[in-house]
């Protein structure tokens, strides 16, 4: 079966849209010739006369709930078990498919045994809702450097003329340069949005064997409770970072566990999950659209 992937600009469009379409050898945003295809819409509302084999990859699009409630015949792709449970309750469905985020570490690069010197923040402004200059000074007092990539997707967007693999490698370069990831999204999301979020940052860092210290957001705890270091306050976060810096045995044990655990998010594993959608049973075609 042919596959068509529809997406818009943005982080989900780049990763779950362009990169997935390239990986599957799928059509990118085709204007015609898609009616018999397996169609995956990434945060994009499906065409009114969509294919009979259509999935809506909702990602974190809370506005997509209204569409799915009105269109129960459309398949649903969730990014995590946490999101799946929430969607099952909201949509009163039990057929939701979980296809997690693909981590960027295609090459399976693992952080080498080296001194812990660099702490990193990556993502949008919600990745760290605390004065960054202040946390930078606090880390420097412990002998640690902060590497901060704010508005990552805007900085490396299509306007830069990068291929998808070049864009991915920018993420790889960032994670290769750090030893600990920190996230502080306390109070950044409403309850509804929180239930729609995913643990992508933990997966990305973990795939390189890099531990994360973070406020225990609901979407982190639900899926990754024992695989990141919880910090209830900024003071706690700094203490946990310092403990990791000064405890190489603890660091190595956590790094090795994360690296092993994240193999389930490698592109080859996730690719099979997408391809399994092609094997699912199609609805009966009693009336063919004029688009055929």
Backbone bond lengths (Angstrom), bond angles and torsions (degrees), N, CA, C in turn:
res aa  C-N    CA-C-N  psi(-1)  N-CA   C-N-CA  omega(-1)  CA-C   N-CA-C  phi
1 X - - - 1.464 - - 1.527 109.94 -
2 X 1.332 116.69 136.01 1.455 120.84 174.99 1.526 109.87 -73.31
3 X 1.324 115.57 154.45 1.460 121.35 -178.49 1.527 109.09 -124.97
4 X 1.314 116.77 135.38 1.468 122.81 173.26 1.524 108.34 -120.83
5 X 1.335 115.87 134.57 1.461 121.13 179.25 1.523 108.50 -119.59
6 X 1.327 115.21 128.54 1.465 121.91 -178.41 1.528 108.55 -114.13
7 X 1.320 116.95 134.49 1.459 120.53 -175.75 1.522 109.78 -157.78
8 X 1.318 115.52 165.81 1.464 122.83 177.12 1.530 108.34 -120.50
9 X 1.341 118.34 168.72 1.465 120.18 177.32 1.528 111.62 -59.08
10 X 1.308 116.20 151.26 1.457 121.46 179.55 1.513 111.47 130.86
11 X 1.316 116.52 176.03 1.464 120.21 -175.58 1.523 111.89 -63.62
12 X 1.343 117.29 -44.19 1.470 119.43 178.61 1.528 110.06 -65.31
13 X 1.334 116.99 -40.20 1.453 120.28 178.42 1.513 112.56 -62.58
14 X 1.327 116.32 -37.25 1.459 120.09 179.60 1.525 112.00 -71.14
15 X 1.350 116.55 -48.27 1.459 120.27 -172.92 1.525 112.43 -84.87
16 X 1.332 116.56 -56.25 1.468 119.71 -176.49 1.522 111.86 -84.64
17 X 1.339 116.09 -9.80 1.446 120.76 176.99 1.520 112.14 -101.64
18 X 1.319 116.57 -79.91 1.467 120.90 -175.08 1.527 113.20 -60.21
19 X 1.344 116.06 -50.00 1.466 118.82 -175.82 1.525 111.31 -65.11
20 X 1.329 116.77 -39.74 1.461 119.92 178.93 1.528 110.11 -67.71
21 X 1.325 117.71 -42.63 1.464 120.60 178.86 1.527 110.80 -60.03
22 X 1.336 116.52 -43.85 1.469 120.00 177.24 1.524 110.84 -61.16
23 X 1.328 116.54 -43.87 1.456 121.68 -178.04 1.525 111.25 -62.37
24 X 1.333 117.60 -37.22 1.457 122.71 -176.30 1.531 112.72 -89.74
25 X 1.324 117.20 -5.89 1.464 119.58 -174.24 1.514 110.99 65.99
26 X 1.334 116.65 34.20 1.464 122.49 -175.05 1.524 111.61 -91.12
27 X 1.321 115.01 167.06 1.464 121.51 174.51 1.532 108.43 -77.99
28 X 1.325 116.16 142.34 1.456 122.28 178.15 1.524 110.12 -99.56
29 X 1.336 117.52 115.50 1.462 121.64 175.44 1.532 113.51 43.95
30 X 1.322 118.88 52.41 1.475 119.45 -179.05 1.532 111.00 -67.51
31 X 1.312 115.50 146.31 1.463 120.82 178.26 1.520 111.73 -89.76
32 X 1.331 116.64 -25.56 1.466 121.69 179.75 1.528 108.59 -144.10
33 X 1.329 115.16 171.12 1.452 120.72 172.32 1.512 115.51 74.14
34 X 1.342 116.79 22.28 1.457 119.53 -176.27 1.527 113.28 -111.96
35 X 1.349 118.16 -1.50 1.457 118.89 -167.70 1.531 113.39 -65.00
36 X 1.322 118.44 -30.75 1.461 120.84 178.39 1.535 112.01 -92.99
37 X 1.325 118.01 1.29 1.464 121.83 -176.61 1.520 112.08 -81.77
38 X 1.323 115.29 161.59 1.464 120.98 160.83 1.517 105.19 -74.90
39 X 1.327 117.87 117.48 1.461 122.02 -176.54 1.527 110.39 -110.41
40 X 1.331 115.78 127.83 1.461 121.87 177.86 1.522 107.89 -117.19
41 X 1.324 116.25 121.14 1.460 122.24 -179.84 1.527 108.26 -107.00
42 X 1.321 116.91 115.44 1.460 122.11 -176.94 1.529 110.04 -95.18
43 X 1.318 116.48 100.46 1.471 122.48 -179.14 1.528 111.83 57.77
44 X 1.312 116.89 20.81 1.458 122.77 177.86 1.521 107.29 -120.58
45 X 1.326 117.58 127.34 1.460 120.45 -179.13 1.531 109.67 -63.65
46 X 1.332 118.14 127.21 1.461 121.01 -178.41 1.522 113.82 -57.76
47 X 1.322 114.59 152.98 1.458 122.32 176.81 1.532 108.58 -55.97
48 X 1.324 118.58 141.95 1.477 120.58 179.86 1.531 112.86 -54.82
49 X 1.341 116.79 -37.06 1.469 120.75 177.70 1.532 109.27 -101.92
50 X 1.321 114.95 52.41 1.474 119.71 -173.18 1.525 112.02 -66.85
51 X 1.317 113.43 163.75 1.460 121.28 176.69 1.525 110.35 -58.20
52 X 1.332 116.00 154.75 1.456 120.56 176.10 1.529 111.89 -71.76
53 X 1.323 115.51 -9.61 1.466 120.54 179.60 1.533 108.06 -121.72
54 X 1.327 115.11 72.03 1.467 121.81 -172.66 1.523 111.57 -117.80
55 X 1.340 114.84 136.67 1.466 121.72 174.69 1.522 109.53 -124.01
56 X 1.313 114.60 139.34 1.465 120.92 174.94 1.527 107.69 -105.17
57 X 1.328 116.11 111.98 1.468 122.16 176.18 1.522 106.38 -85.54
58 X 1.319 115.72 98.55 1.465 120.67 -169.38 1.525 113.15 -74.62
59 X 1.329 118.26 -24.22 1.464 122.70 -177.36 1.533 108.64 50.42
60 X 1.341 118.17 -120.03 1.471 119.44 179.30 1.529 111.63 -113.04
61 X 1.331 117.02 25.55 1.472 121.57 -176.24 1.524 110.71 -82.22
62 X 1.313 116.83 94.84 1.473 120.27 -179.20 1.524 111.46 -63.38
63 X 1.334 117.76 -29.04 1.469 119.38 179.33 1.526 111.67 -70.33
64 X 1.332 116.86 -14.10 1.457 119.73 177.79 1.513 113.30 -72.06
65 X 1.330 117.21 -18.23 1.463 120.53 179.47 1.529 111.40 -61.40
66 X 1.323 116.54 -41.17 1.460 120.39 -179.73 1.521 110.41 -61.69
67 X 1.326 116.84 -42.69 1.462 120.69 179.26 1.525 110.59 -63.37
68 X 1.333 117.34 -46.11 1.458 120.47 -176.86 1.526 112.14 -66.65
69 X 1.323 117.04 -33.59 1.464 119.51 177.19 1.529 111.10 -65.65
70 X 1.323 115.81 -31.44 1.465 120.02 -179.43 1.527 112.76 -88.57
71 X 1.344 116.54 -9.24 1.466 120.77 -176.94 1.522 110.52 -134.50
72 X 1.331 117.41 69.46 1.468 121.43 -175.40 1.524 114.35 -66.21
73 X 1.333 118.14 -12.60 1.457 120.21 179.63 1.515 113.89 -82.07
74 X 1.334 116.89 -9.79 1.467 121.18 -179.72 1.531 109.20 -85.04
75 X 1.326 116.56 134.15 1.458 120.32 177.03 1.519 111.06 -67.39
76 X 1.333 116.23 156.58 1.467 121.18 -177.39 1.527 109.52 -126.14
77 X 1.332 115.91 131.62 1.460 122.15 173.84 1.524 107.87 -110.85
78 X 1.316 116.76 123.78 1.463 123.00 174.95 1.520 108.71 -104.42
79 X 1.324 116.51 156.18 1.465 120.14 -177.91 1.525 113.75 -94.64
80 X 1.337 117.92 -11.02 1.462 120.27 -179.26 1.522 109.78 -156.61
81 X 1.322 116.31 164.23 1.460 121.19 176.57 1.526 110.94 -64.22
82 X 1.325 116.04 -34.68 1.460 121.17 176.90 1.527 110.33 -59.10
83 X 1.327 115.35 -48.51 1.460 119.81 -179.95 1.525 111.11 -67.16
84 X 1.314 117.05 -38.91 1.457 120.62 179.21 1.533 111.23 -57.77
85 X 1.329 116.80 -47.11 1.469 120.52 -179.72 1.526 111.13 -61.39
86 X 1.328 115.80 -40.49 1.467 120.12 179.01 1.527 111.04 -64.98
87 X 1.335 115.90 -44.39 1.464 119.94 -179.17 1.528 111.66 -67.93
88 X 1.322 116.75 -37.45 1.466 119.16 177.40 1.527 110.97 -58.78
89 X 1.314 115.55 -40.63 1.458 120.17 179.39 1.525 111.32 -69.54
90 X 1.323 116.72 -45.40 1.464 121.09 -177.35 1.531 112.43 -69.24
91 X 1.330 116.46 -38.69 1.464 120.49 -174.45 1.525 112.99 -97.71
92 X 1.340 115.30 -9.06 1.472 120.50 -177.87 1.528 110.69 55.84
93 X 1.347 114.54 50.51 1.459 122.22 -179.90 1.527 110.01 -131.60
94 X 1.335 115.86 155.16 1.462 119.93 176.93 1.526 111.86 -128.06
95 X 1.345 115.97 23.65 1.461 120.01 -177.31 1.529 112.24 -117.86
96 X 1.317 117.20 23.52 1.464 121.09 -176.45 1.531 109.84 -79.38
97 X 1.323 115.45 133.71 1.461 122.45 -177.77 1.531 109.56 -97.30
98 X 1.329 116.94 133.51 1.462 120.99 176.67 1.530 109.12 -99.44
99 X 1.304 116.05 119.92 1.465 121.68 171.79 1.530 106.53 -127.33
100 X 1.323 117.59 103.80 1.462 120.40 -175.44 1.526 112.95 -68.40
101 X 1.291 113.15 172.32 1.454 123.63 174.99 1.534 109.92 -64.42
102 X 1.324 116.84 140.28 1.466 121.62 173.28 1.521 108.07 -87.11
103 X 1.309 117.41 124.33 1.464 117.40 178.14 1.537 110.14 -71.74
104 X 1.331 118.03 158.53 1.475 120.38 -174.98 1.519 114.21 -81.33
105 X 1.337 117.68 -6.01 1.465 121.09 -172.33 1.533 111.13 -85.74
106 X 1.334 116.39 65.03 1.462 120.65 -179.22 1.525 111.80 -59.22
107 X 1.330 116.55 -32.20 1.472 121.42 -174.15 1.531 113.29 -84.10
108 X 1.343 116.78 -2.22 1.468 121.71 -179.27 1.528 112.35 57.17
109 X 1.325 115.53 40.95 1.465 120.95 176.01 1.521 108.91 -72.85
110 X 1.325 117.36 132.79 1.456 120.98 178.01 1.517 110.43 -115.45
111 X 1.313 115.11 137.54 1.461 120.06 179.19 1.522 110.11 -54.67
112 X 1.338 117.13 127.28 1.464 119.79 -179.46 1.531 111.90 -74.38
113 X 1.301 115.67 166.03 1.464 120.92 176.36 1.525 107.80 -72.82
114 X 1.313 116.21 107.40 1.462 121.33 -177.07 1.520 108.51 -150.24
115 X 1.326 118.37 164.17 1.472 120.01 177.31 1.523 111.37 -60.14
116 X 1.317 116.65 146.55 1.464 122.39 179.44 1.523 108.20 -86.40
117 X 1.329 116.08 108.59 1.461 120.74 -172.72 1.524 114.06 -126.69
118 X 1.329 117.67 -24.43 1.461 119.32 -169.78 1.526 111.55 -124.95
119 X 1.339 114.63 134.01 1.460 123.13 176.63 1.522 107.07 -112.45
120 X 1.340 117.31 139.72 1.453 119.79 -174.98 1.514 115.03 -126.40
121 X 1.333 115.32 148.06 1.467 124.63 171.88 1.524 106.53 -128.24
122 X 1.339 116.64 132.65 1.460 119.97 177.45 1.519 109.13 -139.49
123 X 1.338 115.97 148.12 1.458 119.88 175.27 1.511 113.27 124.82
124 X 1.307 115.75 -156.99 1.459 122.08 -179.23 1.525 109.62 -85.64
125 X 1.338 115.71 -176.52 1.458 120.00 -178.04 1.518 112.72 -64.95
126 X 1.343 118.15 -18.34 1.464 120.15 178.80 1.528 112.51 -81.01
127 X 1.329 116.76 -5.75 1.468 119.36 -179.97 1.523 112.13 -69.45
128 X 1.330 116.07 -29.72 1.461 119.54 -179.08 1.528 108.88 -150.35
129 X 1.339 115.50 91.68 1.461 120.74 -176.31 1.533 109.52 -92.76
130 X 1.313 114.43 67.71 1.465 124.02 179.04 1.521 104.90 -157.51
131 X 1.336 118.85 146.32 1.472 119.78 -177.63 1.535 112.25 -54.30
132 X 1.316 115.32 114.67 1.460 120.30 -173.85 1.529 111.77 -67.52
133 X 1.332 117.11 -38.12 1.470 118.81 179.18 1.527 111.19 -62.51
134 X 1.325 115.45 -34.43 1.464 119.31 179.28 1.528 110.80 -69.09
135 X 1.331 117.33 -46.05 1.467 119.48 179.53 1.523 110.00 -65.75
136 X 1.324 117.13 -32.62 1.464 121.09 177.66 1.522 110.75 -62.14
137 X 1.331 116.82 -44.98 1.473 120.04 179.16 1.530 110.90 -65.59
138 X 1.336 115.62 -39.14 1.461 119.37 -179.95 1.531 111.31 -64.88
139 X 1.308 116.64 -38.69 1.458 120.47 177.67 1.528 111.04 -69.85
140 X 1.327 115.99 -39.33 1.469 119.53 178.74 1.519 111.53 -61.18
141 X 1.327 116.61 -32.82 1.469 119.76 178.61 1.529 111.62 -66.30
142 X 1.331 116.36 -18.53 1.473 121.78 176.86 1.526 111.38 -98.30
143 X 1.324 116.56 4.69 1.457 120.20 -179.42 1.515 113.46 81.67
144 X 1.353 117.13 25.43 1.456 121.65 -178.45 1.527 110.96 -117.55
145 X 1.305 116.20 142.46 1.460 122.73 177.84 1.527 109.22 -97.94
146 X 1.330 117.00 141.06 1.452 121.68 176.02 1.520 109.94 -102.42
147 X 1.334 115.70 129.30 1.462 122.19 173.45 1.522 106.72 -112.67
148 X 1.326 116.13 119.67 1.462 121.07 -171.57 1.522 110.21 -122.72
149 X 1.334 118.11 118.49 1.460 123.27 175.05 1.516 108.21 -112.20
150 X 1.313 116.34 90.88 1.451 121.35 179.67 1.520 110.01 -88.58
151 X 1.337 115.04 150.24 1.469 120.75 -179.89 1.524 110.65 49.41
152 X 1.333 114.24 46.61 1.458 121.00 -174.34 1.526 112.42 -52.72
153 X 1.345 116.75 -48.64 1.461 118.94 -173.72 1.525 112.15 -69.89
154 X 1.324 116.58 -28.44 1.463 118.65 175.97 1.525 109.97 -70.20
155 X 1.322 116.03 -41.83 1.467 120.78 -177.66 1.517 111.68 -65.29
156 X 1.347 116.13 -38.26 1.458 119.60 -177.84 1.529 111.76 -110.68
157 X 1.321 116.70 35.45 1.459 121.19 -178.83 1.514 112.73 -76.61
158 X 1.312 115.07 -174.05 1.469 120.37 -176.46 1.522 112.55 -61.44
159 X 1.328 116.86 -24.90 1.458 118.45 -177.53 1.522 112.16 -64.47
160 X 1.331 116.99 -17.14 1.459 120.41 178.90 1.527 112.04 -82.70
161 X 1.333 117.27 -10.15 1.451 120.05 178.48 1.514 114.08 74.19
162 X 1.320 117.43 23.49 1.460 121.01 -179.37 1.528 111.04 -85.28
163 X 1.328 116.51 146.39 1.456 119.78 169.90 1.524 107.65 -74.19
164 X 1.335 115.77 166.55 1.466 118.80 178.75 1.520 111.43 -62.91
165 X 1.318 117.47 -35.58 1.462 118.79 -179.94 1.523 110.81 -71.88
166 X 1.317 117.92 -36.19 1.461 120.09 175.08 1.522 110.89 -63.71
167 X 1.332 115.96 -37.94 1.464 120.21 177.90 1.535 110.39 -65.93
168 X 1.323 115.85 -42.81 1.470 120.05 177.29 1.530 110.20 -60.06
169 X 1.328 116.57 -42.55 1.463 119.96 -176.67 1.527 112.11 -67.44
170 X 1.328 117.44 -23.33 1.465 119.88 172.70 1.527 109.93 -63.92
171 X 1.343 115.98 -39.47 1.462 120.61 176.63 1.528 109.71 -66.31
172 X 1.327 115.80 -43.63 1.466 120.80 178.62 1.526 110.30 -58.46
173 X 1.326 116.97 -45.63 1.471 120.72 179.74 1.522 111.64 -59.49
174 X 1.340 115.71 -39.87 1.462 119.39 178.71 1.525 110.37 -61.26
175 X 1.334 116.93 -50.57 1.465 119.47 -177.02 1.529 112.07 -68.40
176 X 1.318 117.99 -30.16 1.462 119.87 176.01 1.526 111.47 -66.39
177 X 1.323 116.02 -22.96 1.473 119.85 -174.44 1.523 113.19 -89.70
178 X 1.350 118.23 -10.45 1.473 119.36 -174.45 1.526 110.93 -115.60
179 X 1.329 114.57 167.38 1.468 121.50 179.93 1.527 112.29 -119.12
180 X 1.325 116.77 -25.62 1.468 122.11 178.32 1.523 107.35 -140.67
181 X 1.318 116.72 137.21 1.462 121.33 173.75 1.526 108.67 -102.36
182 X 1.327 116.67 139.74 1.459 120.60 174.33 1.526 109.27 -122.16
183 X 1.340 115.41 141.69 1.463 122.57 178.82 1.518 107.21 -135.04
184 X 1.331 116.69 135.92 1.463 120.55 178.47 1.524 108.46 -141.53
185 X 1.347 115.13 87.95 1.467 120.85 -178.07 1.520 111.55 -110.08
186 X 1.313 116.26 25.09 1.464 120.53 -178.57 1.530 110.11 -58.82
187 X 1.346 116.53 122.84 1.460 120.97 178.01 1.509 114.91 74.92
188 X 1.336 117.99 8.01 1.463 120.21 -176.25 1.521 113.01 -79.87
189 X 1.343 117.35 -21.05 1.456 120.19 -173.43 1.523 111.59 -128.05
190 X 1.330 115.57 148.91 1.459 120.61 171.50 1.523 108.69 -70.47
191 X 1.335 117.31 167.38 1.464 120.72 179.11 1.522 110.94 -59.08
192 X 1.337 116.72 -41.62 1.457 120.20 -179.47 1.522 111.27 -61.91
193 X 1.319 116.64 -47.06 1.459 121.22 -179.70 1.524 110.12 -65.82
194 X 1.327 116.94 -40.21 1.463 121.04 -179.54 1.521 111.31 -56.70
195 X 1.325 117.33 -39.96 1.459 121.03 179.69 1.528 112.29 -71.15
196 X 1.328 116.54 -18.10 1.455 120.30 -179.41 1.526 112.78 -95.85
197 X 1.311 117.09 -7.13 1.458 120.75 -178.14 1.522 110.75 -77.52
198 X 1.318 116.20 170.77 1.464 121.85 -177.13 1.532 110.30 -136.85
199 X 1.332 117.29 166.26 1.470 119.88 -177.94 1.529 113.43 -90.53
200 X 1.334 117.91 36.12 1.464 120.61 -174.34 1.519 113.95 -56.44
201 X 1.333 117.29 -41.25 1.459 119.24 -178.46 1.522 111.47 -63.21
202 X 1.326 116.50 -36.62 1.463 120.08 178.82 1.525 110.28 -68.21
203 X 1.338 115.88 -40.66 1.461 120.72 178.98 1.523 110.23 -63.24
204 X 1.326 116.68 -46.95 1.463 120.59 -178.24 1.521 111.47 -59.00
205 X 1.326 116.51 -51.06 1.464 119.90 -179.25 1.526 110.59 -65.47
206 X 1.331 116.77 -45.28 1.455 120.77 -177.57 1.512 113.20 -60.73
207 X 1.332 117.71 -30.93 1.465 120.47 -178.98 1.527 111.85 -64.84
208 X 1.325 117.34 -19.45 1.462 122.18 176.27 1.532 111.46 -99.47
209 X 1.343 116.55 1.97 1.459 120.04 -176.35 1.512 112.35 77.56
210 X 1.337 116.62 27.43 1.470 121.33 -177.77 1.526 109.61 -106.00
211 X 1.323 118.69 119.62 1.467 121.77 179.33 1.523 111.50 -71.31
212 X 1.339 115.23 154.98 1.457 122.55 176.83 1.522 109.76 -120.26
213 X 1.331 115.08 136.40 1.462 122.37 170.94 1.517 105.96 -110.25
214 X 1.340 116.90 125.67 1.466 119.48 -172.62 1.518 111.83 -152.06
215 X 1.321 114.38 155.89 1.462 119.31 165.16 1.528 107.33 -61.41
216 X 1.326 118.73 138.57 1.467 121.05 -175.91 1.530 113.54 -76.52
217 X 1.321 116.07 73.30 1.464 120.65 174.86 1.529 109.54 -59.40
218 X 1.325 116.03 150.96 1.464 120.78 -178.05 1.528 111.54 -55.43
219 X 1.339 116.87 -44.16 1.462 119.36 -175.56 1.520 112.37 -72.32
220 X 1.326 117.83 -16.22 1.466 120.97 172.46 1.528 110.56 -82.61
221 X 1.324 116.08 -47.23 1.467 120.70 -176.56 1.524 111.13 -62.04
222 X 1.318 116.51 -43.63 1.462 121.08 -173.17 1.528 111.68 -59.81
223 X 1.328 116.52 -38.67 1.459 120.37 -174.14 1.528 112.71 -104.22
224 X 1.336 116.09 -33.17 1.465 119.97 -169.21 1.524 112.92 -126.00
225 X 1.306 119.02 30.66 1.461 121.96 -170.00 1.517 114.40 -49.43
226 X 1.339 117.27 -43.27 1.465 120.41 -175.41 1.522 113.23 -98.08
227 X 1.340 116.56 10.16 1.460 119.47 -174.28 1.528 113.15 -117.34
228 X 1.312 116.36 11.53 1.461 119.84 168.76 1.520 107.66 -143.89
229 X 1.308 116.90 163.34 1.461 121.90 -175.89 1.524 108.73 -95.75
230 X 1.327 116.02 120.03 1.459 122.17 -176.05 1.529 111.02 -79.00
231 X 1.328 115.02 140.26 1.466 121.15 175.72 1.526 107.75 -138.99
232 X 1.312 117.26 117.30 1.465 121.29 -177.46 1.526 112.75 -81.92
233 X 1.328 116.77 -23.26 1.465 121.79 179.51 1.530 108.59 -136.07
234 X 1.323 115.99 165.49 1.463 119.68 176.41 1.524 110.13 -62.69
235 X 1.313 116.52 -36.47 1.467 119.89 176.35 1.525 110.59 -59.79
236 X 1.343 116.00 -43.70 1.467 120.25 176.28 1.520 110.69 -60.47
237 X 1.330 116.01 -43.70 1.461 120.02 -178.66 1.526 110.94 -58.34
238 X 1.306 116.17 -45.76 1.468 120.08 -179.90 1.526 111.57 -64.00
239 X 1.322 116.42 -39.12 1.469 120.10 178.90 1.520 111.07 -65.44
240 X 1.355 116.35 -42.11 1.466 120.21 -179.81 1.531 110.72 -65.28
241 X 1.328 116.42 -40.19 1.464 120.40 177.85 1.526 109.84 -62.41
242 X 1.325 116.51 -44.56 1.467 120.45 -179.88 1.521 111.26 -63.89
243 X 1.333 116.75 -38.88 1.473 120.33 177.75 1.522 110.64 -61.70
244 X 1.343 116.98 -44.64 1.459 120.19 177.78 1.528 111.23 -61.24
245 X 1.319 115.58 -42.61 1.469 120.57 -179.19 1.523 111.17 -59.74
246 X 1.322 116.16 -37.80 1.466 120.55 -173.96 1.526 114.01 -98.79
247 X 1.334 117.13 7.96 1.471 120.67 -177.68 1.526 109.68 -129.94
248 X 1.324 117.66 75.77 1.471 119.96 -175.64 1.527 114.24 -59.80
249 X 1.321 118.25 -32.09 1.469 119.90 179.56 1.531 111.19 -68.54
250 X 1.339 115.80 -43.55 1.470 120.14 177.64 1.521 109.66 -64.03
251 X 1.321 115.40 -42.56 1.469 120.23 179.96 1.524 110.18 -60.01
252 X 1.331 117.19 -48.78 1.469 120.46 -177.28 1.529 111.60 -62.65
253 X 1.320 117.11 -41.29 1.460 120.18 179.73 1.522 110.73 -61.50
254 X 1.339 116.23 -43.82 1.465 119.95 179.84 1.520 110.75 -68.88
255 X 1.320 117.07 -40.74 1.462 121.75 -179.85 1.526 110.73 -60.62
256 X 1.317 116.95 -45.64 1.467 121.00 -179.35 1.528 111.02 -64.48
257 X 1.340 116.82 -41.70 1.467 120.26 -179.73 1.522 110.87 -64.12
258 X 1.333 117.04 -43.53 1.460 120.69 179.52 1.522 111.62 -62.44
259 X 1.324 115.95 -43.96 1.463 120.36 -178.45 1.528 110.64 -60.78
260 X 1.330 116.56 -42.79 1.462 120.34 178.43 1.529 111.22 -66.75
261 X 1.318 116.32 -44.27 1.470 120.98 -176.21 1.521 111.37 -62.97
262 X 1.303 117.09 -36.63 1.468 120.59 -173.82 1.519 113.91 -79.40
263 X 1.330 118.23 -1.77 1.463 118.86 175.12 1.528 110.64 -61.44
264 X 1.328 118.02 -25.33 1.471 120.68 179.68 1.534 112.39 -71.23
265 X 1.333 116.85 -9.87 1.459 120.97 178.44 1.530 112.10 -107.11
266 X 1.326 116.21 11.38 1.465 119.37 178.36 1.525 109.23 -69.05
267 X 1.306 116.15 152.78 1.475 121.45 -173.93 1.527 112.12 -58.00
268 X 1.345 118.91 -35.20 1.461 119.87 -178.32 1.527 111.19 -67.47
269 X 1.331 116.58 -36.27 1.460 120.90 178.70 1.528 110.22 -70.27
270 X 1.327 116.22 -45.61 1.466 120.15 -179.09 1.526 111.04 -68.60
271 X 1.315 116.51 -32.94 1.471 120.40 177.54 1.533 110.48 -56.76
272 X 1.318 116.43 -42.34 1.472 119.64 179.97 1.529 111.92 -63.74
273 X 1.330 116.49 -31.78 1.465 119.75 178.39 1.519 110.77 -67.11
274 X 1.333 116.38 -40.18 1.464 119.10 176.32 1.525 111.03 -65.73
275 X 1.326 116.33 -43.70 1.460 119.33 -178.10 1.525 111.95 -65.59
276 X 1.335 116.78 -27.25 1.463 119.04 178.88 1.526 111.53 -65.90
277 X 1.327 117.56 -21.02 1.465 120.67 176.51 1.525 110.89 -64.32
278 X 1.331 116.28 -29.26 1.469 120.17 -179.90 1.520 111.50 -68.73
279 X 1.330 117.12 -21.32 1.461 120.99 -176.34 1.525 112.44 -90.78
280 X 1.341 116.61 -9.83 1.455 118.49 -178.92 1.518 110.15 -70.95
281 X 1.315 115.97 153.63 1.463 121.89 -172.73 1.523 111.49 -72.59
282 X 1.316 115.98 133.78 1.467 121.72 177.17 1.522 111.28 -80.88
283 X 1.336 117.49 151.57 1.470 120.30 172.80 1.531 110.11 -66.12
284 X 1.311 116.24 159.00 1.459 120.05 175.59 1.523 110.06 -65.17
285 X 1.335 116.72 133.58 1.460 121.26 179.75 1.531 108.20 -95.19
286 X 1.315 117.31 86.33 1.471 120.88 -178.95 1.518 111.72 -83.08
287 X 1.327 114.59 -30.83 1.481 118.68 178.47 1.523 107.55 -134.21
288 X 1.310 117.71 127.43 1.460 121.29 178.69 1.514 110.28 -91.48
289 X 1.327 114.76 141.06 1.455 119.98 179.42 1.527 109.84 -72.26
290 X 1.329 115.10 158.09 1.466 120.63 174.12 1.519 111.86 -64.57
291 X 1.348 115.70 -14.62 1.452 119.28 -179.04 1.524 112.20 -73.70
292 X 1.320 117.74 -13.76 1.472 120.68 -179.83 1.531 110.35 -65.85
